[in-house]
Amino acid sequence: MKRVPVSEVVEINPRLPAAQRKSGDQPVSFVSMADVSEGGFVVTYQTRRKSDVVKGYTYFGRGDVLTAKITPCMQNGKAAVLDAMPHEFGFGSTEFHVLRPKQGIDARYIFHMIWSPYFRSAAELSFTGTAGQQRVPTDFFNRFEIPLPALSEQKRIAGILDQADGLRRKRQQALALTDQFLRSTFLDLFGDPVTNPKQWPVVCLNDLFVEMKYGTSTKCTESRDGDALPVLRIPNVVGGQVNRENLRFASLPNNETAKLRLKVGDMLFVRTNGNPDYIGRCAVFDGGDATLFASYLIRARIGKDAKCRAHFLKDLMSFPTYRSVVLRVARTTAGNYNMSTQGLKDLRLPLPPTALQDRYLTIANHMNGLRTKASSDSQHLDALFDSLVQRAFRGEL
């Protein structure tokens, strides 16, 4: 199939027509970089007065294709077709390139070509500018080639990719709805953990934990040699669960191994990171291979008589409103946020009856099962979409 540079089939960064250059008060659409989703669509079209945006912003029209030119927005997939723009033309961030399809060229076909991993990889190699302010130069579109079938074929290919992408989005929405349902269930049963509207007894974590300990600072390796054991690190504490991908391994003396070996029901807390969103992130160890944990984590064990379920406590401490309480015990040192075992012990929280905790966990386990299936389906659809994009880019779809 014939391949052509992108610049042969689109007008790059078209200029505002002379008749529209005079300022006026008519409403026009406005799209900031934040308005464009990494999922390949415009989340929100703003409305501005033309006189406020006609100078100093990028011009585009309905039906044009936008793609971010600055790092990391370009690599993250900020691009969209402006087919639903409410006004005939608009303005937006100067960090967009605008592609206006020429006659006989389908806009959504062009979108999928420049939203592909091939485009992003090649565009990244062509970056100009200094670190942190690198951009895709305009002349890159003179060099980057795409397959060019007939218009009917362009529309057919774009339709297939649109349908596959639509299925991906539905699965992603299902995952988000699962999380929203669990938060709503938590609120219905327990109320907000910060305001405690149901007036549950308030306890300190120090009253619940019988042991808190920092992990090993021994250097870990990617390969498991000899008697080395897996070591859980910050990247392994994800979404309230222990993720065993990209494990590292370490060999420790027997006495230290015995002290740091995790048991079922142990809680792991992230205690230090440059990003405050990581502080206090927690997971429950549900078993598996004999496992240790790294020094950036705190292991906490709940006492047998504490009347608190580890998974309930994990969800409470991860609840959006309670995150502010967790961050209050973190201190900053040399750009890092740090939470000590004492800071963790001092946290106070409401503790509902164990029967109600168990009722919530039954619902949560069911929803997490659905979430796992939806996540697996989502990964399958991602792989299918990527395969279709590869075939389209090779002119084989």
Summary of the structure (lengths in Angstrom):
residues: 397
radius of gyration: 26.4
end to end distance: 11.2
largest distance: 81.1
contacts: 1183
relative contact order: 0.12
helix: 39%
strand: 23%
